[in-house]
Amino acid sequence: MSAVTVIFVNQDGEETPVSGDAGSTLLELAQAVGIDIEGACEGNMACSTCHLVVEDKFFELLPAASEDEEEMLDLASGLKRTSRLGCQVEVTTELDGMRLTVPKGSRNMMGL
């Protein structure tokens, strides 16, 4: 598999580059290095705690969100036009260098 690097940006503007294999999800990459993304449902798309805001130029390269993902995103704090759930975005080589903003807060249906 090919290595891909994405950059997570926290609310203080601190950037954390993370390298991982294509085929991993953004949630998996973030959690592997301790980025503060909860993923309360463990990637089952039953919460919005892995909400990320994708850089515009890379957002257009992503497959469209499913209707179920759109419904979960409606529950996310700080929703933006380029918001996605990290558990639903699989990393590909064309996403190398993508910047993702980690929103300040999160909400989920599990009450956590």
Phi and psi in degrees as GROMACS dihedral restraints (atoms count N, CA, C in turn):
[ dihedral_restraints ]
;  ai    aj    ak    al  type     phi  dphi    fc
    3     4     5     6     1   -88.8    20    10
    4     5     6     7     1   141.4    20    10
    6     7     8     9     1   -80.4    20    10
    7     8     9    10     1   140.7    20    10
    9    10    11    12     1  -129.6    20    10
   10    11    12    13     1   139.9    20    10
   12    13    14    15     1  -114.1    20    10
   13    14    15    16     1   128.5    20    10
   15    16    17    18     1  -121.4    20    10
   16    17    18    19     1   157.8    20    10
   18    19    20    21     1  -118.9    20    10
   19    20    21    22     1   118.4    20    10
   21    22    23    24     1   -93.3    20    10
   22    23    24    25     1   131.9    20    10
   24    25    26    27     1  -117.4    20    10
   25    26    27    28     1   121.3    20    10
   27    28    29    30     1   -85.7    20    10
   28    29    30    31     1   179.1    20    10
   30    31    32    33     1   -66.2    20    10
   31    32    33    34     1   -19.5    20    10
   33    34    35    36     1   -87.3    20    10
   34    35    36    37     1     0.5    20    10
   36    37    38    39     1    86.1    20    10
   37    38    39    40     1     1.4    20    10
   39    40    41    42     1   -70.2    20    10
   40    41    42    43     1   130.6    20    10
   42    43    44    45     1  -104.3    20    10
   43    44    45    46     1   136.9    20    10
   45    46    47    48     1  -127.6    20    10
   46    47    48    49     1   105.0    20    10
   48    49    50    51     1   -74.3    20    10
   49    50    51    52     1   136.5    20    10
   51    52    53    54     1  -130.3    20    10
   52    53    54    55     1   127.0    20    10
   54    55    56    57     1  -105.6    20    10
   55    56    57    58     1   141.3    20    10
   57    58    59    60     1  -161.1    20    10
   58    59    60    61     1   177.0    20    10
   60    61    62    63     1   -79.2    20    10
   61    62    63    64     1   141.7    20    10
   63    64    65    66     1   -57.2    20    10
   64    65    66    67     1   140.6    20    10
   66    67    68    69     1   104.5    20    10
   67    68    69    70     1   -19.2    20    10
   69    70    71    72     1   -74.9    20    10
   70    71    72    73     1   158.5    20    10
   72    73    74    75     1   -91.5    20    10
   73    74    75    76     1   161.6    20    10
   75    76    77    78     1   -60.3    20    10
   76    77    78    79     1   -37.7    20    10
   78    79    80    81     1   -61.2    20    10
   79    80    81    82     1   -45.1    20    10
   81    82    83    84     1   -61.6    20    10
   82    83    84    85     1   -43.7    20    10
   84    85    86    87     1   -62.5    20    10
   85    86    87    88     1   -45.1    20    10
   87    88    89    90     1   -63.3    20    10
   88    89    90    91     1   -46.9    20    10
   90    91    92    93     1   -68.2    20    10
   91    92    93    94     1   -29.1    20    10
   93    94    95    96     1   -62.8    20    10
   94    95    96    97     1   -25.8    20    10
   96    97    98    99     1  -116.3    20    10
   97    98    99   100     1     9.8    20    10
   99   100   101   102     1    82.5    20    10
  100   101   102   103     1    20.2    20    10
  102   103   104   105     1   -63.8    20    10
  103   104   105   106     1   140.0    20    10
  105   106   107   108     1   -76.4    20    10
  106   107   108   109     1    71.7    20    10
  108   109   110   111     1  -126.3    20    10
  109   110   111   112     1   116.7    20    10
  111   112   113   114     1   -66.5    20    10
  112   113   114   115     1   -56.5    20    10
  114   115   116   117     1    61.8    20    10
  115   116   117   118     1    49.8    20    10
  117   118   119   120     1   -55.7    20    10
  118   119   120   121     1   -31.9    20    10
  120   121   122   123     1   -91.3    20    10
  121   122   123   124     1     6.3    20    10
  123   124   125   126     1    59.6    20    10
  124   125   126   127     1    36.3    20    10
  126   127   128   129     1    84.1    20    10
  127   128   129   130     1    16.2    20    10
  129   130   131   132     1   -93.4    20    10
  130   131   132   133     1     9.6    20    10
  132   133   134   135     1    55.5    20    10
  133   134   135   136     1    45.9    20    10
  135   136   137   138     1  -118.4    20    10
  136   137   138   139     1    12.6    20    10
  138   139   140   141     1  -153.2    20    10
  139   140   141   142     1  -177.5    20    10
  141   142   143   144     1  -126.4    20    10
  142   143   144   145     1    23.3    20    10
  144   145   146   147     1   -78.7    20    10
  145   146   147   148     1    -3.0    20    10
  147   148   149   150     1  -107.5    20    10
  148   149   150   151     1    21.8    20    10
  150   151   152   153     1   -58.8    20    10
  151   152   153   154     1   130.5    20    10
  153   154   155   156     1  -133.4    20    10
  154   155   156   157     1   152.6    20    10
  156   157   158   159     1  -107.7    20    10
  157   158   159   160     1   120.3    20    10
  159   160   161   162     1   -89.4    20    10
  160   161   162   163     1   139.8    20    10
  162   163   164   165     1   -56.9    20    10
  163   164   165   166     1   135.8    20    10
  165   166   167   168     1   -47.8    20    10
  166   167   168   169     1   -51.6    20    10
  168   169   170   171     1   -65.3    20    10
  169   170   171   172     1   -23.8    20    10
  171   172   173   174     1   -91.7    20    10
  172   173   174   175     1   -25.4    20    10
  174   175   176   177     1   -57.4    20    10
  175   176   177   178     1   -38.9    20    10
  177   178   179   180     1   -66.6    20    10
  178   179   180   181     1   -19.3    20    10
  180   181   182   183     1   -86.7    20    10
  181   182   183   184     1   -12.6    20    10
  183   184   185   186     1   -81.0    20    10
  184   185   186   187     1   147.2    20    10
  186   187   188   189     1   -62.0    20    10
  187   188   189   190     1   152.7    20    10
  189   190   191   192     1   -61.5    20    10
  190   191   192   193     1   146.0    20    10
  192   193   194   195     1   -68.0    20    10
  193   194   195   196     1   144.9    20    10
  195   196   197   198     1   -72.5    20    10
  196   197   198   199     1   166.2    20    10
  198   199   200   201     1   -61.5    20    10
  199   200   201   202     1   -38.9    20    10
  201   202   203   204     1   -63.5    20    10
  202   203   204   205     1   -41.6    20    10
  204   205   206   207     1   -64.9    20    10
  205   206   207   208     1   -42.1    20    10
  207   208   209   210     1   -58.5    20    10
  208   209   210   211     1   -40.6    20    10
  210   211   212   213     1   -64.5    20    10
  211   212   213   214     1   -40.9    20    10
  213   214   215   216     1   -67.7    20    10
  214   215   216   217     1   -38.9    20    10
  216   217   218   219     1   -61.9    20    10
  217   218   219   220     1   -31.9    20    10
  219   220   221   222     1   -59.6    20    10
  220   221   222   223     1   -20.5    20    10
  222   223   224   225     1   -91.8    20    10
  223   224   225   226     1    -7.3    20    10
  225   226   227   228     1   -76.1    20    10
  226   227   228   229     1   144.1    20    10
  228   229   230   231     1   -76.6    20    10
  229   230   231   232     1   140.5    20    10
  231   232   233   234     1    68.1    20    10
  232   233   234   235     1    33.5    20    10
  234   235   236   237     1   -59.2    20    10
  235   236   237   238     1   135.7    20    10
  237   238   239   240     1  -125.9    20    10
  238   239   240   241     1   168.5    20    10
  240   241   242   243     1   -58.7    20    10
  241   242   243   244     1   -32.2    20    10
  243   244   245   246     1  -103.0    20    10
  244   245   246   247     1    24.3    20    10
  246   247   248   249     1   -74.0    20    10
  247   248   249   250     1   142.2    20    10
  249   250   251   252     1  -145.4    20    10
  250   251   252   253     1   161.1    20    10
  252   253   254   255     1   -89.4    20    10
  253   254   255   256     1   127.4    20    10
  255   256   257   258     1   -60.5    20    10
  256   257   258   259     1   -27.1    20    10
  258   259   260   261     1   -73.6    20    10
  259   260   261   262     1   -14.2    20    10
  261   262   263   264     1  -105.2    20    10
  262   263   264   265     1    -5.4    20    10
  264   265   266   267     1  -105.3    20    10
  265   266   267   268     1   112.6    20    10
  267   268   269   270     1   -87.9    20    10
  268   269   270   271     1   132.6    20    10
  270   271   272   273     1   -76.3    20    10
  271   272   273   274     1   133.2    20    10
  273   274   275   276     1  -124.4    20    10
  274   275   276   277     1   165.6    20    10
  276   277   278   279     1   -62.4    20    10
  277   278   279   280     1   -28.6    20    10
  279   280   281   282     1   -72.1    20    10
  280   281   282   283     1   -11.0    20    10
  282   283   284   285     1   -93.3    20    10
  283   284   285   286     1     4.2    20    10
  285   286   287   288     1   -56.4    20    10
  286   287   288   289     1   127.0    20    10
  288   289   290   291     1    92.5    20    10
  289   290   291   292     1     0.0    20    10
  291   292   293   294     1   -63.3    20    10
  292   293   294   295     1   139.1    20    10
  294   295   296   297     1  -105.0    20    10
  295   296   297   298     1   136.1    20    10
  297   298   299   300     1  -130.1    20    10
  298   299   300   301     1   130.8    20    10
  300   301   302   303     1   -95.3    20    10
  301   302   303   304     1   131.4    20    10
  303   304   305   306     1   -91.1    20    10
  304   305   306   307     1   113.8    20    10
  306   307   308   309     1   -61.0    20    10
  307   308   309   310     1   157.4    20    10
  309   310   311   312     1   -66.4    20    10
  310   311   312   313     1   -44.3    20    10
  312   313   314   315     1  -122.8    20    10
  313   314   315   316     1   172.1    20    10
  315   316   317   318     1  -148.6    20    10
  316   317   318   319     1   156.4    20    10
  318   319   320   321     1  -134.2    20    10
  319   320   321   322     1   153.6    20    10
  321   322   323   324     1  -148.3    20    10
  322   323   324   325     1   162.5    20    10
  324   325   326   327     1   -73.0    20    10
  325   326   327   328     1   -11.9    20    10
  327   328   329   330     1   -85.4    20    10
  328   329   330   331     1    -2.4    20    10
  330   331   332   333     1    75.3    20    10
  331   332   333   334     1    17.7    20    10
